[in-house]
Amino acid sequence: MACFSAVTIFGIVLFALRKRFPRQWHINWLIVMIFGGALALTVEHIAHGEIVPWPPFLTAMANPADTAAMFAEIVSVGIPMAIALVLVWAVLVVAYEKTVAVRPAVAGA
């Protein structure tokens, strides 16, 4: 329903604070991963009729019982999704720093 909203909010916060992270953390990689995934999920939710162009925009918010289920999904799916993205990003950064970043420059290349 709205699991992408937790990840999107996380991405917005990271985007606002991106200059506070060390350059070698490649925080922009995480931001791109987050917004790319959120965009894909938004398109999927539109295709399944869970997001509509009229208020309340999220069909789950039209019924109070569905709204409770929506918030439960945000907590049970959206937050673990954000954690999984951070873990994948961390693996990518460590792998990059151990391989590409430490490789000496080749003379004449």
C-alpha positions as CSV (number, residue, x, y, z in Angstrom):
1,M,0.0,0.0,0.0
2,A,2.4,2.7,1.1
3,C,5.6,0.8,2.1
4,F,7.6,3.1,-0.2
5,S,6.7,6.1,2.0
6,A,9.1,5.1,4.8
7,V,12.0,4.6,2.3
8,T,11.1,7.9,0.6
9,I,11.2,9.9,3.8
10,F,14.5,8.2,4.7
11,G,15.8,9.3,1.3
12,I,14.6,12.9,1.7
13,V,16.4,13.1,5.1
14,L,19.6,11.6,3.7
15,F,19.4,14.0,0.7
16,A,19.1,17.0,3.1
17,L,22.1,15.8,5.2
18,R,24.3,14.4,2.4
19,K,27.0,17.0,2.8
20,R,27.6,15.9,6.4
21,F,28.8,12.4,5.4
22,P,32.4,11.7,4.5
23,R,33.1,11.5,0.8
24,Q,34.4,7.9,1.0
25,W,31.0,6.8,2.2
26,H,29.5,7.5,-1.3
27,I,26.2,8.5,0.3
28,N,24.9,9.6,-3.1
29,W,24.9,5.9,-4.1
30,L,22.5,5.2,-1.3
31,I,20.3,8.2,-2.2
32,V,20.1,7.0,-5.8
33,M,19.2,3.5,-4.7
34,I,16.5,4.8,-2.4
35,F,14.8,7.1,-4.8
36,G,15.1,4.6,-7.7
37,G,13.4,1.9,-5.6
38,A,10.8,4.4,-4.3
39,L,10.0,5.5,-7.9
40,A,9.7,1.8,-9.1
41,L,7.4,1.0,-6.1
42,T,5.3,4.2,-6.8
43,V,4.8,3.2,-10.4
44,E,3.9,-0.4,-9.3
45,H,1.3,1.0,-6.8
46,I,-0.2,3.3,-9.4
47,A,-0.5,0.4,-11.8
48,H,-2.3,-1.7,-9.2
49,G,-4.7,1.2,-8.3
50,E,-3.4,1.8,-4.8
51,I,-2.4,5.4,-5.6
52,V,-4.9,7.6,-7.4
53,P,-4.8,11.2,-8.7
54,W,-7.6,12.4,-6.4
55,P,-7.8,12.8,-2.6
56,P,-6.9,10.9,-0.4
57,F,-4.4,9.7,-3.1
58,L,-3.7,6.5,-1.2
59,T,-6.8,4.3,-1.6
60,A,-6.1,2.7,1.8
61,M,-6.8,6.0,3.5
62,A,-10.4,6.0,2.4
63,N,-11.4,3.4,5.0
64,P,-10.1,3.7,8.6
65,A,-9.6,-0.1,8.8
66,D,-7.4,0.0,5.7
67,T,-5.5,2.9,7.1
68,A,-4.4,0.9,10.1
69,A,-3.3,-1.9,7.8
70,M,-1.4,0.6,5.7
71,F,0.5,1.9,8.7
72,A,1.3,-1.7,9.8
73,E,2.7,-2.3,6.3
74,I,4.8,0.8,6.4
75,V,6.4,-0.5,9.7
76,S,6.6,-4.2,8.7
77,V,7.7,-3.7,5.1
78,G,9.0,-0.2,4.6
79,I,11.4,0.0,7.5
80,P,13.0,-3.5,6.7
81,M,13.2,-2.4,3.1
82,A,15.2,0.7,4.1
83,I,17.4,-1.4,6.4
84,A,18.1,-3.8,3.5
85,L,19.0,-1.0,1.2
86,V,21.5,0.4,3.8
87,L,23.1,-3.1,4.1
88,V,23.4,-3.5,0.3
89,W,24.9,0.0,0.0
90,A,27.4,-0.8,2.9
91,V,28.5,-3.9,1.1
92,L,29.0,-2.0,-2.1
93,V,31.0,0.8,-0.4
94,V,33.2,-1.7,1.4
95,A,33.8,-3.7,-1.8
96,Y,34.6,-0.5,-3.8
97,E,37.0,0.8,-1.1
98,K,38.8,-2.6,-0.9
99,T,39.1,-3.0,-4.7
100,V,38.8,0.0,-6.9
101,A,39.8,2.8,-4.5
102,V,43.0,1.3,-3.3
103,R,44.2,0.2,-6.7
104,P,47.3,2.3,-7.7
105,A,47.1,4.4,-10.8
106,V,48.6,2.7,-13.9
107,A,51.3,4.9,-15.5
108,G,50.5,5.9,-19.1
109,A,46.9,4.7,-18.9
